[in-house]
Amino acid sequence: MKILVTGGAGFIGSAVIRFLIRETEHTVVNIDKLTYAANLENLTSIEDSPRYSFYQADICDEALMKNIFTECEPDAVMHLAAESHVDRSIDGPRAFLETNIMGTYSLLQAARIVWQGLPADRKQAFRFLHVSTDEVFGSLGSEGFFTEETPYAPNSPYSSSKASSDMIVRAWHHTFGLPTLISNCSNNYGPYQFPEKLIPVILLNALSGKPLPVYGTGENIRDWLFVDDHARALYRILTAGAVGETYNIGGHNEKQNIELVRDICRILDTLIPDSAHVPHEKLITFVKDRPGHDQRYAINASKIARELGWSPSVTVEEGLKLTVQWYLENREWWEALLNRGFKQEVRLGVTAQ
């Protein structure tokens, strides 16, 4: 197949592309605007492959998307391009509404035009996979899990924009017949994650002896999914999922934020015992909570396990060790981000603008 991946220079998108080039024979077309969180260095290991090509383009540009889709004529689309940082959505919601809602609309329109013109066999095989989040379901209590039937109840500008895009994708399937699929995943982590999300924030701050910011009391719970496991799941959904269906992808790894931070500190203490900052737990600092901070997310991923045979391959303990080791061994990657002007804020999204 020729697979068009949006947001392929981002954290999850680049993991998907690395998987596709290394583990399959498919051709990959990467569309990325190269906003602040994108990094083509995530793809240096595969960028010379004759099966890989790249377009720097904004998915909100409807005319440009139609041109690219017409030129490439893909067999499948994996749509990962999104504004995704909850704190930033509180500080500046507009970009989230534009990219996540109108960008998805532009892609659906471009895909529909190409799909309608394909020969019968390719039209039958065409797929549009929309990659979303478990945050669309809102907040869980101390018990229970999100399933594919859980009602949507988004609580942040980010999650509401993703919930909107999910609904639009469903509408294009039911109204126009476009063969779509939707995935909703739990919190991702792993190598190449942009240093504004929790785990890389804690890691890089700890390495430089800065405060380790933990929102509120740190008791908020998340289900953690290793990014390479997520990439495998997405490919499985694309190639074996039923058209029109939604699949939840979870890591079966629930952790309180404070537990996760302490785990990272202990791993660092073990890997760099001669650091001046050992024990790293002494750097933990509790900061004002995020407005509307959801208490708990937890995914029931039994459907994808039962129907598609996917399950996570690593526990959060195993994945954290791999992640910390990668950041220690790839200082040049994250130091380049800091050197090009990214300022790792202690926190964002304290108040709405």
C-alpha positions in Angstrom: 0.0 0.0 0.0 0.8 3.7 -0.2 0.0 5.0 3.3 -0.3 8.7 3.9 0.5 9.7 7.5 -0.3 13.1 8.9 1.8 14.5 11.7 4.5 12.1 10.9 7.3 14.3 12.4 5.6 14.3 15.8 6.1 11.9 18.7 3.5 9.2 17.8 3.5 9.8 14.1 7.3 9.3 13.8 7.0 6.1 15.7 4.3 4.9 13.2 6.5 5.8 10.2 9.6 4.1 11.7 7.5 1.0 12.2 6.0 1.1 8.7 9.4 1.5 7.0 11.2 -1.1 9.2 8.6 -3.7 9.6 6.5 -3.6 6.4 7.0 -3.1 2.6 4.5 -0.2 2.3 5.3 3.2 0.9 4.9 6.1 3.3 4.0 9.7 2.6 4.5 12.0 5.5 2.5 15.3 5.8 3.6 17.6 8.6 3.4 21.4 9.1 6.5 21.3 11.3 5.1 23.2 14.2 7.0 23.6 17.4 6.6 20.0 18.5 7.5 18.4 15.2 11.1 17.3 14.6 12.4 15.7 11.4 15.3 14.3 13.4 12.8 11.8 14.7 13.0 10.2 11.2 16.7 10.3 10.4 16.9 6.5 10.7 14.5 6.0 7.8 14.6 9.3 5.8 16.8 7.8 3.1 14.4 5.0 2.4 13.1 5.0 -1.2 9.7 4.2 0.2 9.5 7.4 2.2 8.6 10.9 1.1 7.7 14.1 2.9 5.5 17.2 2.3 5.7 20.2 4.6 2.1 21.3 4.6 -0.8 22.5 6.8 -3.7 20.1 7.0 -6.0 23.1 7.4 -5.2 24.2 3.8 -8.1 22.4 2.1 -7.0 23.1 -1.5 -3.4 22.0 -0.8 -4.6 18.8 0.8 -6.8 18.0 -2.2 -3.7 18.6 -4.5 -1.4 16.3 -2.4 -4.0 13.6 -2.1 -4.7 13.7 -5.9 -0.9 13.6 -6.6 -0.2 10.8 -4.1 -3.4 8.8 -4.5 -2.9 6.9 -1.2 -4.5 3.5 -0.4 -4.8 4.5 3.3 -4.6 7.4 5.6 -3.4 7.4 9.2 -4.4 10.8 10.6 -2.2 11.7 13.6 -1.7 15.5 13.1 -3.1 17.4 16.0 -2.5 20.0 18.6 -2.3 17.8 21.7 -0.9 19.5 24.8 -3.8 20.1 27.3 -2.0 23.0 29.0 -1.5 24.9 25.7 -5.2 24.3 24.9 -6.1 26.2 28.1 -3.7 29.1 27.3 -4.7 29.3 23.6 -7.7 27.2 22.5 -8.1 28.6 18.9 -5.2 26.6 17.4 -6.7 23.4 18.8 -10.1 24.1 17.2 -8.6 25.0 13.9 -6.2 22.1 13.5 -8.1 19.3 15.2 -11.5 20.1 13.8 -11.0 22.0 10.5 -7.8 20.1 9.7 -9.6 16.8 10.1 -12.5 18.2 7.9 -9.9 19.1 5.1 -8.4 15.7 5.2 -11.8 13.9 5.0 -12.8 16.0 2.0 -9.5 15.3 0.2 -9.7 11.6 1.0 -13.3 11.4 -0.1 -12.5 12.9 -3.5 -9.6 10.5 -4.1 -11.5 7.5 -2.7 -14.5 8.1 -5.0 -12.2 8.1 -8.1 -10.4 4.9 -7.3 -10.9 1.6 -9.2 -13.4 -0.7 -7.6 -10.8 -3.0 -5.9 -8.7 -0.1 -4.5 -11.9 1.7 -3.4 -13.0 -1.3 -1.5 -9.6 -1.6 0.3 -9.2 2.1 1.1 -9.1 3.1 4.8 -9.0 6.3 6.8 -7.8 5.8 10.4 -8.4 8.8 12.7 -6.2 8.6 15.8 -7.8 10.1 18.9 -7.5 10.1 22.7 -9.2 8.6 25.8 -9.6 12.2 27.1 -12.8 12.5 25.0 -14.6 10.3 27.6 -13.9 12.7 30.4 -13.0 11.6 33.9 -13.5 8.3 35.7 -14.1 7.7 39.4 -11.9 5.3 41.4 -13.4 2.3 39.6 -14.4 1.3 36.0 -12.9 1.7 32.6 -13.5 3.5 29.3 -15.0 1.2 26.7 -15.9 1.9 23.1 -19.5 2.6 24.3 -18.6 5.1 27.0 -20.4 8.4 26.3 -18.3 11.4 25.4 -17.8 14.0 28.1 -14.7 16.1 27.3 -13.6 18.6 29.8 -10.7 20.6 28.2 -10.4 22.6 25.0 -8.1 19.9 23.7 -10.3 16.9 24.5 -13.4 18.8 23.2 -11.7 19.5 19.9 -10.7 15.8 19.6 -14.3 14.7 20.5 -15.5 17.0 17.7 -13.2 15.5 15.2 -14.2 12.0 16.2 -17.8 12.9 15.5 -17.0 14.4 12.1 -15.1 11.3 11.1 -18.1 9.2 12.1 -20.4 11.5 10.0 -18.3 11.2 6.9 -18.5 7.4 7.2 -22.3 7.3 7.7 -23.2 10.1 5.4 -20.7 9.6 2.5 -19.7 6.0 3.0 -16.0 6.9 3.4 -14.4 3.8 5.0 -13.2 5.2 8.3 -11.9 3.8 11.6 -11.3 5.6 14.9 -8.8 4.7 17.7 -8.8 6.2 21.2 -5.6 5.7 23.1 -4.3 6.3 26.7 -1.3 8.4 27.6 1.7 7.7 25.4 5.4 7.8 26.4 8.7 6.6 25.1 11.7 7.9 23.0 11.4 11.1 21.0 8.6 12.6 23.1 8.7 16.4 22.9 9.9 17.8 26.2 6.6 19.5 27.4 4.7 16.3 28.4 5.0 14.9 31.9 7.7 12.2 31.6 10.2 14.2 29.5 9.6 17.3 31.7 10.4 15.3 34.8 13.4 13.6 33.2 15.1 16.7 31.8 14.4 18.8 34.9 15.9 16.1 37.1 19.0 15.9 35.0 19.6 19.6 35.4 18.5 19.7 39.1 15.4 21.8 38.4 12.1 21.4 40.3 10.0 18.4 39.2 6.5 20.0 38.9 3.6 17.8 40.0 0.0 19.2 39.6 -2.1 19.4 42.7 -1.5 16.4 45.0 -0.3 14.2 42.2 -3.1 11.7 42.8 -4.5 11.9 39.2 -4.3 8.5 37.5 -3.4 7.8 33.9 -3.0 4.5 31.9 0.4 4.6 30.2 1.0 3.2 26.8 4.5 2.7 25.3 4.6 4.5 21.9 6.0 1.5 19.9 3.1 -0.6 21.2 0.7 2.1 20.1 2.3 2.1 16.6 1.8 -1.6 16.3 -1.8 -1.3 17.4 -2.6 1.4 14.9 -1.2 -0.7 12.0 -3.3 -3.6 13.2 -6.4 -1.5 13.2 -5.7 -0.1 9.8 -5.1 -3.5 8.2 -7.6 -5.7 10.1 -10.1 -3.4 11.8 -13.7 -3.3 10.7 -14.9 -0.3 8.8 -16.9 2.1 10.9 -15.6 0.7 14.2 -13.8 2.3 17.1 -11.0 0.6 19.0 -9.6 1.6 22.4 -5.9 1.2 22.9 -4.6 1.0 26.4 -1.4 -0.1 28.2 -3.0 -1.8 31.2 -0.6 0.3 33.2 -2.4 2.6 35.7 -0.3 5.0 37.8 -0.8 8.0 39.9 1.2 10.9 38.6 3.2 11.1 41.8 3.9 7.4 41.6 5.2 7.8 38.1 7.4 10.7 39.0 8.9 8.8 42.0 9.5 5.8 39.7 11.5 8.0 37.3 13.5 9.4 40.2 14.4 5.9 41.4 15.5 4.8 37.9 17.7 7.9 37.6 19.2 7.2 41.0 20.1 3.8 39.8 21.4 4.7 36.3 23.4 7.8 37.4 24.2 7.2 41.1 27.1 9.7 41.1 24.7 12.6 40.1 24.8 15.6 42.4 21.0 15.5 42.5 20.6 12.0 44.0 18.1 11.3 45.5 16.1 12.9 42.7 12.9 12.7 44.7 14.1 15.8 46.7 13.4 17.9 43.6 9.6 17.1 43.5 7.6 20.3 43.8 3.8 20.4 44.0 2.3 23.2 41.9 -1.2 24.7 41.4 -3.5 22.1 39.7 -4.6 22.4 36.1 -8.1 23.9 35.7 -10.6 21.1 35.1 -7.9 18.4 35.6 -9.5 15.0 35.1 -9.0 12.6 38.0 -8.6 9.3 36.3 -8.3 7.7 32.8 -8.3 3.9 32.3 -8.9 2.0 29.1 -10.6 -1.3 28.6 -8.7 -2.6 25.6 -10.4 -6.0 25.4 -12.0 -5.3 22.1 -8.8 -4.9 20.2 -7.3 -7.9 22.0 -10.3 -10.1 21.2 -11.0 -9.0 17.6 -7.5 -8.0 16.3 -5.1 -9.9 18.6 -3.2 -6.9 19.9 -2.0 -6.4 23.4 0.8 -4.2 24.9 4.3 -5.8 25.0 5.8 -3.9 27.9 4.7 -2.9 31.4 5.1 0.7 32.5 8.0 -0.3 34.7 9.8 -1.9 31.7 8.9 1.0 29.4 10.0 3.7 31.8 13.5 2.1 32.1 13.8 1.9 28.3 12.6 5.6 28.0 15.0 6.9 30.7 17.9 5.0 29.2 17.1 6.5 25.7 17.0 10.0 27.0 20.3 9.5 28.8 21.9 8.0 25.6 20.5 10.7 23.2 21.3 14.0 24.9 22.1 15.5 21.5 18.4 15.0 20.4 16.8 16.9 23.3 19.7 19.4 23.7 19.1 20.4 20.1 15.5 21.2 20.9 16.5 23.4 23.8 19.2 25.1 21.8 16.8 26.0 19.0 14.8 28.1 21.4 12.3 25.8 23.1 12.0 26.9 26.7 10.9 24.1 29.0 8.3 25.9 31.1 7.7 24.6 34.6 4.1 24.6 33.7 1.5 26.1 31.4 -2.3 26.4 31.4 -2.8 27.9 34.9 -5.6 30.2 33.8 -7.7 30.4 30.7 -7.2 33.4 28.4 
